[in-house]
Structure formats: structure tokens, C-alpha cells
Amino acid sequence: MDDTVTIICYGSRRLMTRKDAIKEFSTAAFCCGGSERDRYCSIVCGLNEGKMLVDDLWEWSNALSNLA
């Protein structure tokens, strides 16, 4: 599962392999707390769901999907 994904975090866009992104953002989530951990966990969840584009704005994504 080494496909390339797009990560948007703190407004910056990065291209990474899915494997590297999961490793990096899982580690980041483990090493921090609060809203920062929520951001990183949101990214990891999106990656584990197979999404090709993930961001750290989970609360907005969830709110918008509920309006559709």
C-alpha cells in the first residue's frame, strides 16, 4: 500500500507515500495531546480509510458531510 497521498496539515500540502504518512502522523499523534493530537488522528483515520486526500480539518469535513 505505497500509493501516493496528499496531506493538508496546518495549511501546508505534502505528497507522501501512504505508508510513510501513516508512520509519521501516528508517531506525531502519540507524542502530543489535545487539539494537535486530534489533527493528527484525523489524518491517520483518513489514510486508514483509503482516502487519497486527507486534511486536519475533521470537524469541518464532518459538519459539511452532514449537510449533504
N, C-alpha and C positions, 0 to 999 in steps of 0.2 A: 504494500500500500504506500508506495513512494510517489504518489501523484503530487503535482504542484498545486498549492492552495494560496489564496490571497488572505492575508490577515490585516485587519484595520484595528489598531490599538492606539489610544490617545491621539487619534487623528492622523497617524502615520500608516502608510500602506507598505506591507512587506510581502514578498513572494518567498515561500519556503516549501520544502517537501512536507507532506503531512506528518511523516514520522518525526522529523526534526521539530516541527511546530508543536506536536503533542508533548514531546520530551521537554522542550523549553518552557512552554506555558504551564505544564503540570508542575514542574520544578518551581516556577515563579509563584504559582498558587499555593504550593506547600510552604514556601518561605515567607509569606506575608499574610496579612489579615485584613478584615474589614472590606471596604468597597474595592480595594485593589485586588483582593482575593476573588471577589465576585466577578470582576472584569476578566481575570484570567480563567476562572472556572467556566464562564460563559463561552470563551473561545475554545477551551478544551471540549466542552459539550458539543459545540457546533462541529468541531473536527471529528469527534466520535460518531456523530450522526451522518457523516459523509458529505457535509457541505463543502463546496469549493470556495466560497467567500464567507468568512466569519468576521464578526466585529465584537467590540467590547460594550456595545450599547444594548445589552439584552433587554433592559426594561423598555426601551423604545420599540425594539423589534417585537416583543410580546404584546405590547399595547396596540401596535399597528395591526398585527395579525388578528387580534380580537375584533377590530373594527370591520374587517373584510367579510 
